[in-house]
Amino acid sequence: MIKSFKLNLFTAILGCGIFAFQAGAAEPVALKTQKDQVNYAIGVNFVSNSKQQGIEFDLDLVIQGMKDAQSGGKLLMTDEEVRKAIYIYQTEVRKKHEQARTKAARSGKKQVEKAPAGK
């Protein structure tokens, strides 16, 4: 239930950012209102956080998925397929992060073992 809420919230936030991105794709857009600024900021934040976390995505497919979801029409995947794809991806990301933490911890331990004893 909470995961579903988080996924829906993430999708809504991402949607706002992507629509702001699309509007700016043709020519620079003046951010005239607070809503414009928030939408733009959401897009910037999403991409910045994704890069920082090493998350790779195809922006065209993300936009297509959002357009399809927004239109209420037929999606290219069932709800179950969407949940499964997100779950598998999240599991892979967690595994990579855990491997990186383990590697960093081992490296830190080796550095401590090599360090000369204090006085």
SULMOQUI-V734921 format. One line per field, one symbol per residue. ss: DSSP state (2 for helix, 1 for strand, 0 for the rest). phi: phi as a letter, one per 30 degrees, with the letter a starting at -180 (. if undefined). psi: psi as a letter, one per 40 degrees, with the letter a starting at -180 (. if undefined). Layout:
ss=???
phi=???
psi=???
This chain:
ss=02222222222222222222222222000000022222222222222222220000002222222222222000000022222222222222222222222222222222222200000
phi=.ddddddddeddddeeddddddddddaecdddcddedddddddddddddddddidcaceddddddddddddiddcdbdedddeddddddddddeddddddddddddddddddddddddd
psi=dddddddddddddddddddddddeddihhhgdidddddddddddddddddddefhiihdddddddddddddeahieiidddddddddddddddddddddddddddddddddddeiiii.
